[in-house]
Amino acid sequence: MLTAEAVEHYRQSGYHFPLSVLSAAETALCRARLEAQEVKLGGALSGALRQKPHLLFPWLNGLIRHPSILDAVEALLGPDLLCWSSSFFIKEPQAPGYVSWHQDATYWGLSSPDVLTVWLALTPANEVNGCMKFAPGTHNAPVGHHDTFDKDNLLTRGQEITVAVDEAQTVAVNLQPGEASLHHVLLHHGSAPNRSADRRIGYAIRYIPAYVRQIAGATDSATLVRGRDAFGHFEHEAAPDADLSEAAVAQHAAVTQRQAAVLYRGTGKTTFRA
């Protein structure tokens, strides 16, 4: 569990880091598994494959249930937890990809801001390779966003907040491989391109307490990872039986199609961009 001081800091500032999750060997194995799949697929994960990959690969389904992660999340959200989503944020070396300043919650359609993201570093994350930056204390209210659909923006809609960010007051989220950060669904955050000679790989996992529901008018699903679901607001997702098995691929396709309908609602788009 997080210390009382860590919980209080999260409440006041909207984030906590670093959280030690994986050893160096475990982290290296995760990266090797990811990159082995990319070789088989003929390139980096793209489009819907970046979304909810824990429904495609058993090792990622185990990762979203990691006790060190869930103990920390439980300290902030309570004992009954669902994984609503997960996604890879991969910045290739010397590539222009970036993440604009935004709040996670804007297009998720969830009923409560009692939602957090765990961002797990599978490589070093630093200011050279485009680590996240947080704007402390900006998690208390939603702000306006506009969509850019910029081709280099790693967000689904290239969404950007419409208020100014004082970069001098931001915090760089430097992480070692195997460490994670936790941030509130409304915290302003973003990241610059990767100027290093290696990939920057992060795996973002989004958790909700069981009482949260989807209010965007769509059927939604999630994975129960701790405790019980006494509310039934979400269809429960099955863990994959093998990497990219027929059943796993079919479930993933149906689930991500529904998720895209929520995230892209109002735009006329129906699939995740490459």
PEPEKA-V286344 format. One line per field, one symbol per residue. phi: phi as a letter, one per 30 degrees, with the letter a starting at -180 (. if undefined). A space follows every 10 residues. Layout:
phi: ???
//
This chain:
phi: .ddedddddd ddcjaaadcd bcdddddddd dddedddddd dildebhddd chdddcbedd ddddceeddd dddddccjdc bcddaaadcc cddhcddbbd dacddecdic dbddbbcccc dcbebbddci ddbcceiccc adbdbbcche dcdddecidb dccdcdedcd cdcdbdejcb cbbddcddaa acddcccbdc cbbcbccbdd ddbdcdibdb bacdcaibcd cidbddcddd daehdedddd dddddddddd dddceicidb bddd
//
